[in-house]
Amino acid sequence: MPHLATPTAAVFAPDGRSFLTSCGPRLVPDGPDTVWLTPLPIEEPTERITLWAQLITGMELDAGGGFHDLSPEAWRQRYQQLQSLAGQDR
């Protein structure tokens, strides 16, 4: 469960598989410390991840860091690109 307050400290376990975050003194209902599992890296090429995210959200990130909606034609193009990548070796 996420903290109800902003964590003020974090530390990784020596094996890197988990980490602990702390909100300091016990001032919040979730307590001062929470242990989290470290997410595993995604082992897909960046292009596939980007296309998948664009198809799921219907949006893309522009060069200025903003989002905009994909047109139906742009969405279809992204879908075809993703399909063409599906048969490639990883």
VMD Tcl script that draws the C-alpha trace (Angstrom):
set ca {
  {0.00 0.00 0.00}
  {1.42 3.42 -0.90}
  {2.43 5.88 1.79}
  {-0.15 8.49 2.79}
  {2.63 11.03 3.29}
  {5.66 11.87 1.14}
  {8.55 9.46 1.81}
  {11.61 11.21 3.14}
  {14.15 8.40 2.71}
  {14.73 5.24 0.66}
  {17.32 2.47 0.78}
  {17.87 -0.64 -1.40}
  {18.50 -4.09 0.03}
  {22.04 -5.37 -0.67}
  {20.70 -7.84 -3.28}
  {18.73 -5.07 -5.07}
  {15.50 -7.09 -5.03}
  {13.66 -4.84 -2.60}
  {13.84 -1.39 -1.09}
  {12.48 0.39 1.94}
  {10.89 3.83 2.05}
  {10.30 5.85 5.18}
  {8.07 8.79 6.06}
  {10.01 9.52 9.23}
  {8.31 9.54 12.62}
  {5.06 7.67 13.06}
  {2.78 10.57 12.10}
  {0.83 8.77 9.39}
  {-1.52 5.76 9.66}
  {0.57 3.55 7.37}
  {3.54 3.71 9.71}
  {7.00 5.07 9.04}
  {8.42 2.29 6.84}
  {7.26 0.28 3.83}
  {9.16 -2.50 2.03}
  {8.69 -2.74 -1.75}
  {9.79 -5.33 -4.31}
  {12.03 -3.86 -7.00}
  {10.31 -4.14 -10.41}
  {12.03 -6.36 -12.93}
  {13.31 -4.68 -16.09}
  {11.19 -4.98 -19.21}
  {13.14 -6.99 -21.73}
  {11.44 -5.70 -24.86}
  {12.99 -3.34 -27.39}
  {12.18 0.31 -26.71}
  {10.33 0.65 -30.01}
  {7.87 -2.13 -29.07}
  {7.23 -0.64 -25.62}
  {6.66 2.81 -27.12}
  {4.25 1.53 -29.77}
  {2.36 -0.58 -27.24}
  {1.94 2.41 -24.89}
  {0.75 4.60 -27.77}
  {-1.82 2.00 -28.86}
  {-3.14 1.42 -25.35}
  {-3.45 5.12 -24.49}
  {-4.24 6.51 -27.94}
  {-1.68 9.25 -27.26}
  {1.96 9.99 -27.95}
  {4.61 12.10 -26.29}
  {5.82 15.00 -28.39}
  {9.34 16.48 -28.48}
  {8.36 19.16 -25.93}
  {7.31 16.57 -23.34}
  {3.56 17.04 -23.87}
  {0.96 14.48 -24.90}
  {-1.41 14.62 -27.81}
  {-4.07 12.27 -29.15}
  {-3.28 10.01 -32.08}
  {-5.49 10.40 -35.12}
  {-7.25 7.20 -36.23}
  {-4.81 6.96 -39.16}
  {-1.75 7.42 -36.90}
  {-3.14 4.76 -34.53}
  {-3.55 2.31 -37.44}
  {0.02 3.02 -38.58}
  {1.36 2.35 -35.06}
  {-0.67 -0.88 -34.93}
  {0.82 -2.05 -38.24}
  {4.33 -1.15 -37.03}
  {3.83 -3.18 -33.87}
  {2.50 -6.13 -35.85}
  {5.55 -6.04 -38.14}
  {7.86 -6.08 -35.09}
  {6.04 -9.04 -33.51}
  {7.69 -11.57 -35.81}
  {11.23 -10.30 -35.29}
  {13.70 -12.06 -33.01}
  {14.21 -10.48 -29.65}
}
mol new
graphics top color blue
foreach p $ca { graphics top sphere $p radius 0.5 }
foreach p [lrange $ca 0 end-1] q [lrange $ca 1 end] { graphics top cylinder $p $q radius 0.2 }
display resetview
